[in-house]
């Protein structure tokens, strides 16, 4: 009997065709851990939130009727008798970007099953994140006590400055603080060998897999990337 060739049904044009193609793919999403997929979905939703905050900030700044404070002057520190603009913000940025490097190395050693190095690098990453939050707390204290800036007012110029500053930096600082807590939890689990033996518990994952370290890496790199946009849009503009 002659063999018949079954022709695939044509895909719809445009975006519906792309969605149909990917949703029927047996390879693109095969063996993808649920934790990693859910983290990507969370980061996507968080991207919309931070984008809304930054777009709102730019809209408020361009529509403000009063002069907007100069960030180089507001965020300057006096060190050794010299007025240095944005020195604290530059150090904060360096610390947070450096933590991305240690996080990337933690993921590398995690998949190599090197518990000691993974534990050490996760703790270093958490320490750098905590340092960033500490410097941000110092920045907030200086602006509130020394400059008199509040979420509802600002003696240096446009009243909206305080509200957008505390909203954006506070929301980002909350993300960093939560990340530090989870990094410490994962580091303890790595040290105890929970990821190797699949002991029941929070954030344990599958036996012999260090996927949770990579998932934490995705979150941490996202937090660092968001800070780059905040630094460029809020502090340098």
PAZAPA-4460 file (N, C-alpha, C; in steps of 0.05 Angstrom, whole numbers, plus 32768, in hexadecimal, padded with zeros to 4 digits):
% residues 237
    n_x    n_y    n_z   ca_x   ca_y   ca_z    c_x    c_y    c_z   seq   type   mol
   8011   7FE8   8000   8000   8000   8000   8011   8019   8000     1      X     A
   800A   802D   7FF0   801A   8045   7FF0   8017   8054   800A     2      X     A
   802E   805F   8012   802E   806F   802B   8024   808B   8025     3      X     A
   8015   8096   8038   800B   80B1   8034   801A   80C3   8048     4      X     A
   8021   80DA   803F   802E   80EE   804F   801A   8101   805B     5      X     A
   801A   8103   8075   8008   8116   8083   8014   8131   8084     6      X     A
   8008   8144   8078   8012   815F   8078   8009   816E   8091     7      X     A
   801B   817C   809E   8013   818B   80B6   8000   81A2   80AF     8      X     A
   7FEF   81A7   80C2   7FDC   81BD   80BE   7FEB   81D7   80BE     9      X     A
   7FE4   81EA   80AD   7FF2   8204   80AD   7FED   8213   80C6    10      X     A
   8002   8221   80CF   7FFF   8231   80E7   7FF2   824C   80E1    11      X     A
   7FE4   8257   80F4   7FD9   8272   80EF   7FF0   8286   80EB    12      X     A
   7FEA   829C   80DF   7FFE   82B0   80DA   8001   82C2   80F3    13      X     A
   8018   82CF   80F4   801D   82E2   8109   8022   82D6   8125    14      X     A
   801B   82E5   8139   801F   82DD   8155   8010   82C3   815C    15      X     A
   7FF7   82BF   8153   7FE9   82A6   8159   7FF9   828D   814F    16      X     A
   8006   8290   8138   8016   827A   812E   802E   8274   813F    17      X     A
   803B   8289   8149   8052   8285   815B   804A   8277   8175    18      X     A
   8033   8280   8180   8029   8274   8199   8022   8257   8195    19      X     A
   8015   8251   817E   800D   8235   8179   8025   8223   8174    20      X     A
   803A   822E   8168   8052   821E   8162   8061   8218   817C    21      X     A
   8064   822C   818D   8073   8227   81A5   8063   8216   81B9    22      X     A
   8049   821A   81BA   8039   820B   81CE   8038   81ED   81C7    23      X     A
   803D   81E6   81AD   803C   81CA   81A5   8058   81BE   81A4    24      X     A
   806C   81CD   81AA   8088   81C4   81A8   808D   81B0   81BE    25      X     A
   809A   8199   81B8   80A0   8185   81CB   80BC   8187   81D6    26      X     A
   80CB   819B   81CD   80E7   819D   81D5   80ED   81B7   81E4    27      X     A
   80E0   81CD   81DC   80E7   81E7   81E7   80E4   81E8   8205    28      X     A
   80CF   81DC   8210   80CA   81DD   822D   80CB   81C2   823A    29      X     A
   80D7   81AE   822D   80D9   8194   8238   80EE   8193   824E    30      X     A
   80E8   8186   8264   80FA   8183   827B   8102   819E   8288    31      X     A
   80F3   81B3   8283   80F8   81CC   8291   80EC   81CA   82AD    32      X     A
   80FC   81CF   82C2   80F1   81CD   82DD   80DB   81E2   82E1    33      X     A
   80C7   81DA   82F1   80B1   81EC   82F6   80BB   8205   8305    34      X     A
   80CE   8201   8317   80D8   8218   8326   80E5   822D   8314    35      X     A
   80F4   8224   8300   8100   8237   82EE   80EC   8245   82DC    36      X     A
   80D8   8236   82D3   80C3   8241   82C2   80B3   8256   82D2    37      X     A
   80AC   824F   82EB   809D   8262   82FB   80AD   827B   8302    38      X     A
   80C7   8278   8305   80D8   828F   830B   80D9   82A2   82F3    39      X     A
   80DA   8297   82DB   80D9   82A7   82C3   80BF   82B7   82C1    40      X     A
   80A9   82A9   82C7   808F   82B6   82C6   808E   82CD   82DB    41      X     A
   8098   82C7   82F3   8099   82DC   8308   80AA   82F4   82FF    42      X     A
   80C1   82EE   82F4   80D3   8304   82EB   80C6   8315   82D5    43      X     A
   80B7   8307   82C4   80A9   8316   82AF   8094   8329   82BB    44      X     A
   8085   831F   82CE   8071   8330   82DB   807F   8347   82EA    45      X     A
   8095   8341   82F7   80A4   8356   8306   80B0   836B   82F3    46      X     A
   80B7   8362   82DB   80C1   8375   82C7   80AC   838A   82C1    47      X     A
   8093   8381   82BE   807D   8394   82B9   807A   83A8   82D0    48      X     A
   807D   839F   82E8   8079   83B0   82FF   808F   83C5   8300    49      X     A
   80A8   83BD   82FE   80BE   83D0   82FE   80BD   83E3   82E7    50      X     A
   80B5   83D9   82D0   80B2   83EA   82B8   809D   83FF   82BD    51      X     A
   8087   83F8   82CA   8072   840B   82D0   807C   8420   82E3    52      X     A
   808B   8418   82F7   8096   842B   830A   80A9   843F   82FC    53      X     A
   80BB   8435   82EB   80CE   8447   82DE   80C0   8459   82CA    54      X     A
   80AD   844F   82BC   809E   845F   82A9   808E   8475   82B8    55      X     A
   8082   846D   82CE   8074   8481   82DE   8087   8496   82E9    56      X     A
   809E   848E   82F1   80B2   84A2   82FB   80B9   84B6   82E4    57      X     A
   80BF   84AB   82CC   80C6   84BD   82B6   80AF   84D0   82AF    58      X     A
   8096   84C6   82B0   807F   84D6   82AA   807C   84EC   82BF    59      X     A
   807F   84E5   82D9   807C   84F9   82EE   8092   850E   82EC    60      X     A
   80AA   8505   82E7   80C0   8518   82E5   80BD   852C   82CF    61      X     A
   80B5   8522   82B7   80B2   8534   82A1   8099   8547   82A3    62      X     A
   8086   853F   82B4   806F   8550   82B8   8070   8561   82D1    63      X     A
   8085   855E   82E1   8087   856E   82FA   8089   858C   82F4    64      X     A
   807B   859C   8302   807C   85B9   82FF   8092   85C6   830F    65      X     A
   809B   85B9   8324   80B1   85C4   8334   80CB   85B7   832B    66      X     A
   80E1   85C5   8330   80FC   85BA   8328   8101   859E   8335    67      X     A
   810B   858C   8325   8112   8571   832F   812E   8572   833B    68      X     A
   8131   8567   8353   814B   8568   8360   8161   855A   834F    69      X     A
   8179   8565   8351   818F   855A   8342   819A   8541   8351    70      X     A
   8198   8529   8345   81A1   8511   8354   81BF   8513   835C    71      X     A
   81CF   8520   834C   81EC   8522   8352   81F0   8531   836C    72      X     A
   81DE   8543   8373   81E0   8553   838B   81D2   8545   83A3    73      X     A
   81BB   853A   839D   81AB   852D   83B2   81B9   8514   83BD    74      X     A
   81C5   8505   83AB   81D2   84EB   83B3   81F0   84EE   83B6    75      X     A
   81FA   8505   83BC   8217   850A   83C0   821E   8505   83DD    76      X     A
   8237   84FE   83E1   8242   84FB   83FC   825B   850D   83FF    77      X     A
   825F   8516   8417   8276   8526   841D   828B   8514   842B    78      X     A
   82A1   850F   841D   82B6   84FD   8427   82D0   850C   8426    79      X     A
   82DF   850C   843C   82F9   851A   843E   82F7   8537   8434    80      X     A
   82E1   8544   843B   82DE   8560   8435   82D6   8565   8418    81      X     A
   82D0   8550   8409   82C9   8554   83EC   82AC   854A   83E8    82      X     A
   829E   8559   83D7   8282   8552   83D0   8283   8540   83B8    83      X     A
   827E   8526   83BC   8280   8512   83A6   8264   8509   839E    84      X     A
   825C   850F   8385   8241   8508   837C   823E   84EA   8376    85      X     A
   8228   84DE   837F   8220   84C3   8378   8235   84AD   8380    86      X     A
   8246   84B4   8393   825B   84A0   839B   824E   8488   83A9    87      X     A
   823A   848D   83BA   822D   8476   83C7   821E   8465   83B3    88      X     A
   8211   8471   83A0   8201   8462   838C   8214   8452   837B    89      X     A
   822B   845D   8374   823F   844F   8364   8249   8436   8373    90      X     A
   824E   8439   838D   8258   8422   839D   8242   840D   839F    91      X     A
   8229   8415   83A3   8213   8403   83A5   8210   83F3   838B    92      X     A
   8212   8401   8374   8210   83F4   835A   8227   83E0   8356    93      X     A
   823F   83E7   835E   8256   83D5   835B   8252   83BC   836C    94      X     A
   8248   83BF   8385   8243   83A9   8397   822E   8396   838B    95      X     A
   8218   83A1   8381   8203   8390   8377   820B   8382   835D    96      X     A
   8219   8390   834B   8222   8383   8333   8236   836D   8339    97      X     A
   8247   8372   834D   825B   835D   8354   824D   8344   835E    98      X     A
   8236   8348   836C   8228   8331   8376   821D   831F   8360    99      X     A
   8218   832B   8348   8210   831A   8332   8226   8307   8329   100      X     A
   823F   8310   832B   8255   82FE   8325   8258   82E7   8338   101      X     A
   8255   82EC   8352   8257   82D7   8365   823F   82C4   8363   102      X     A
   8228   82CF   835B   8210   82BE   8358   8214   82AB   8340   103      X     A
   821F   82B6   832A   8224   82A5   8312   8238   828F   8319   104      X     A
   824C   8295   8328   825F   8280   8330   8253   826B   8343   105      X     A
   8240   8274   8354   8232   8261   8365   8222   824D   8355   106      X     A
   8215   8257   8340   8205   8245   832E   8218   8231   8321   107      X     A
   822F   823B   8317   8243   8229   830A   824C   8213   831D   108      X     A
   8254   821A   8335   825E   8206   8348   8247   81F4   8352   109      X     A
   822F   81FF   8352   8218   81EF   835A   8214   81D8   8347   110      X     A
   8214   81DD   832D   8210   81C7   831A   8229   81B5   8318   111      X     A
   823F   81BD   8323   8256   81AC   8326   8256   819C   8340   112      X     A
   8241   81A0   8350   823D   8192   8369   8253   8199   837E   113      X     A
   825E   81B1   837B   8272   81BA   838E   8264   81C9   83A4   114      X     A
   825C   81BB   83B9   824C   81C7   83CE   825B   81DE   83DD   115      X     A
   8274   81DA   83E2   8283   81EE   83F2   8284   8209   83E3   116      X     A
   828C   8208   83CA   828E   8221   83BB   8273   822E   83B6   117      X     A
   825F   821D   83B1   8244   8227   83AD   823A   8235   83C6   118      X     A
   823E   8229   83DD   8237   8235   83F6   8245   8250   83FB   119      X     A
   825F   8250   83F6   826F   8268   83FB   8266   827F   83E9   120      X     A
   8262   8279   83CF   825A   828D   83BC   823E   8298   83C1   121      X     A
   822C   8286   83CA   8211   828F   83D1   8212   82A2   83E9   122      X     A
   8222   829B   83FD   8225   82AD   8414   8231   82C8   840C   123      X     A
   8245   82C7   83FA   8251   82E1   83F1   823D   82F2   83E3   124      X     A
   822D   82E5   83D2   8218   82F3   83C3   8204   82FF   83D7   125      X     A
   81FC   82F0   83EB   81E9   82FA   83FF   81F6   8311   840F   126      X     A
   8210   830F   8415   821D   8325   8423   821E   833E   8413   127      X     A
   8224   833C   83F9   8224   8353   83E7   8208   835F   83E5   128      X     A
   81F4   834E   83E3   81D8   8359   83E3   81D1   8367   83FC   129      X     A
   81D9   835C   8413   81D4   8369   842D   81E3   8383   842F   130      X     A
   81FB   8384   8424   820A   839D   8424   81FC   83B3   8414   131      X     A
   81F1   83AA   83FD   81E2   83BD   83ED   81CA   83C8   83FC   132      X     A
   81BB   83B7   8409   81A3   83BF   8418   81AC   83D2   842F   133      X     A
   81C2   83CC   843C   81CC   83DD   8451   81D3   83F9   8448   134      X     A
   81E0   83FA   8430   81E7   8414   8425   81CD   8423   841C   135      X     A
   81BA   8415   8413   81A1   8421   840B   8192   842C   8424   136      X     A
   8194   841E   843A   8188   8428   8453   8196   8441   845C   137      X     A
   81B1   8442   8459   81C0   845B   8460   81B7   8472   844E   138      X     A
   81B3   846C   8434   81AA   8480   8421   818F   848B   8429   139      X     A
   817D   847A   8430   8162   8482   8438   8164   8493   8452   140      X     A
   8174   848B   8465   8176   8499   847E   8181   84B5   847A   141      X     A
   8195   84B8   8468   81A1   84D2   8462   818C   84E4   8455   142      X     A
   817C   84DA   8442   8169   84EA   8434   8152   84F3   8447   143      X     A
   814A   84E0   8459   8133   84E6   846A   813B   84FA   8481   144      X     A
   8152   84F4   848E   815A   8504   84A5   8169   851D   849D   145      X     A
   817B   851C   848A   818C   8533   8483   817E   8545   846E   146      X     A
   8172   8539   845A   8166   8549   8445   8148   854F   8449   147      X     A
   813B   8540   845B   811F   8545   8460   810C   853B   844A   148      X     A
   8115   8528   843A   8105   851E   8424   80F1   8509   842F   149      X     A
   80D8   850B   8427   80C3   84F8   842F   80B5   84EE   8417   150      X     A
   80A6   84D8   8419   8095   84CF   8402   8080   84E4   83FA   151      X     A
   8078   84F5   840C   8063   8508   8406   806E   8525   8402   152      X     A
   8088   8528   8404   8093   8543   8401   80B1   8543   83FC   153      X     A
   80BB   855A   83F3   80D8   855C   83ED   80E0   8579   83EE   154      X     A
   80F0   8581   8401   80F8   859D   8403   810C   85A6   83ED   155      X     A
   8116   8593   83DD   812A   859A   83C9   811E   85A0   83AE   156      X     A
   8104   859C   83AB   80F9   85A1   8391   80DE   8593   838E   157      X     A
   80DA   8585   8377   80C0   8578   8372   80B9   8565   8387   158      X     A
   80A0   8567   8391   8096   8556   83A6   8095   8538   839E   159      X     A
   8092   8533   8384   8090   8517   837B   80AA   8508   837D   160      X     A
   80C0   8516   8381   80DA   8509   8382   80DB   84F4   8398   161      X     A
   80D2   84FB   83B0   80D3   84E9   83C6   80C2   84D0   83C2   162      X     A
   80AA   84D4   83B7   8098   84BD   83B4   80A3   84A8   83A0   163      X     A
   80AD   84B2   8389   80B7   849F   8375   80D2   8493   837E   164      X     A
   80E2   84A2   838D   80FB   8497   8396   80F7   8480   83AA   165      X     A
   80E7   8485   83BE   80E2   8470   83D3   80D3   8459   83C7   166      X     A
   80C1   845E   83B4   80B2   8448   83A8   80C4   8435   8398   167      X     A
   80D4   8441   8386   80E5   8431   8374   80FC   8423   8383   168      X     A
   810B   8433   8392   8122   8427   83A1   8118   8414   83B7   169      X     A
   8102   841B   83C4   80F8   8409   83D9   80EE   83EF   83CE   170      X     A
   80E0   83EF   83B7   80D7   83D6   83AA   80EE   83C5   83A2   171      X     A
   8103   83D2   8397   811B   83C3   838F   812A   83B8   83A7   172      X     A
   812C   83C9   83BC   813A   83C0   83D4   812C   83A9   83E1   173      X     A
   8111   83A8   83DF   8102   8391   83EA   8109   8378   83DB   174      X     A
   810C   837A   83C1   8114   8363   83B0   8130   8358   83B9   175      X     A
   8142   836B   83BD   815D   8363   83C5   815D   8356   83E0   176      X     A
   814E   8361   83F3   814C   8356   840E   8140   8339   840E   177      X     A
   812B   8335   83FE   811F   831B   83FC   8133   8307   83EF   178      X     A
   8142   8311   83DB   8156   8300   83CE   816C   82F8   83E1   179      X     A
   8174   830A   83F3   8189   8303   8407   8180   82ED   8419   180      X     A
   8167   82EF   8422   815C   82DA   8434   815B   82BF   8426   181      X     A
   8152   82BE   840D   8151   82A5   83FE   816C   829A   83F8   182      X     A
   817F   82AC   83F2   819B   82A3   83ED   81A6   8295   8405   183      X     A
   81A1   82A0   841D   81AB   8293   8436   819E   8278   843A   184      X     A
   8184   8276   8434   8175   825D   8437   8181   8248   8424   185      X     A
   8185   824F   840B   8190   823C   83F8   81AC   8234   83FF   186      X     A
   81BC   8248   8409   81D8   8241   8411   81D8   822D   8427   187      X     A
   81C7   822F   843B   81C5   821C   8451   81BE   8200   8446   188      X     A
   81AB   8200   8434   81A2   81E6   8428   81B9   81D9   8418   189      X     A
   81C8   81E9   840A   81DF   81DE   83FB   81F3   81D3   840F   190      X     A
   81F9   81E1   8424   820D   81D8   8438   8204   81BE   8445   191      X     A
   81EB   81BB   844B   81E0   81A3   8459   81DD   818C   8446   192      X     A
   81DF   8190   842C   81DC   817B   8419   81BF   8174   8412   193      X     A
   81AD   8187   8418   8191   8181   8412   818C   817E   83F4   194      X     A
   819B   818C   83E4   8197   818A   83C7   81A2   8170   83BB   195      X     A
   81B4   8163   83CA   81BF   814A   83C0   81AD   8132   83C8   196      X     A
   81A0   8134   83DF   8191   811E   83EA   8173   8121   83E8   197      X     A
   816A   8137   83DC   814D   813C   83D9   813E   813A   83F3   198      X     A
   8148   8147   8407   813A   8147   8421   8121   8158   841E   199      X     A
   810B   814F   8429   80F3   8160   8428   80F7   817B   8436   200      X     A
   80EE   818F   8429   80F1   81AA   8434   80ED   81C0   8420   201      X     A
   80EF   81D8   8429   80EA   81F0   8419   8102   81F4   8406   202      X     A
   80FD   81F7   83ED   8111   81FD   83D9   8126   81E6   83D6   203      X     A
   811D   81CE   83D9   8130   81B8   83D7   8134   81B0   83BA   204      X     A
   811F   81AC   83AB   8122   81A5   838E   8126   8187   838B   205      X     A
   812E   8180   8372   8131   8163   836C   814C   8159   8375   206      X     A
   814E   813F   837A   8166   8133   8384   817E   8137   8371   207      X     A
   8194   8140   837C   81AC   8143   836C   81AC   815B   835A   208      X     A
   8197   816B   835B   8195   8182   8349   8199   819C   8359   209      X     A
   81A7   81AE   834E   81AC   81C8   835A   819D   81DE   834B   210      X     A
   8185   81D7   8342   8175   81EA   8332   816D   8202   8342   211      X     A
   8169   81FE   835C   8160   8215   836D   8176   822B   836E   212      X     A
   818F   8223   836B   81A5   8237   836A   81A2   8247   8351   213      X     A
   819D   823A   833B   819A   8248   8321   8181   825A   8322   214      X     A
   816B   8250   832E   8153   8260   8330   8158   8279   8341   215      X     A
   8167   8276   8357   816E   828D   8366   8180   82A0   8356   216      X     A
   8191   8294   8345   81A1   82A5   8334   8191   82B5   8320   217      X     A
   817C   82AA   8315   816A   82B9   8303   815E   82D1   8312   218      X     A
   8154   82CC   832A   8149   82E2   833A   815D   82F8   8340   219      X     A
   8175   82EF   8348   8189   8302   8350   8193   8313   8339   220      X     A
   8197   8306   8322   81A0   8315   830A   818B   8329   8301   221      X     A
   8171   8322   8305   815C   8334   82FE   815D   834C   8310   222      X     A
   8160   8348   832A   8161   835E   833D   8178   8371   8336   223      X     A
   818F   8365   832E   81A6   8376   8327   81A1   8386   830D   224      X     A
   8194   8379   82FA   818E   8386   82E1   817B   839D   82E5   225      X     A
   8167   8399   82F6   8154   83AF   82FB   8162   83C7   8308   226      X     A
   8175   83C1   8319   8184   83D8   8326   8194   83E8   8311   227      X     A
   819E   83DB   82FC   81AC   83E9   82E7   8199   83FE   82DA   228      X     A
   8180   83F6   82D5   816D   8408   82C9   8166   841F   82DD   229      X     A
   8162   8418   82F7   815C   842C   830B   8174   8440   830D   230      X     A
   818C   8435   830D   81A3   8447   830F   81A5   845A   82F7   231      X     A
   81A0   844F   82DF   81A2   845F   82C7   818C   8474   82C5   232      X     A
   8173   846B   82CB   815C   847D   82C7   8158   8490   82DE   233      X     A
   815C   8487   82F7   8156   8498   830E   816E   84A9   8316   234      X     A
   8185   849D   8318   819C   84AB   8324   81AC   84BB   830F   235      X     A
   81AD   84B2   82F7   81BE   84BF   82E2   81AE   84D3   82D1   236      X     A
   8194   84D3   82D3   8184   84E5   82C3   8182   8500   82D0   237      X     A
***
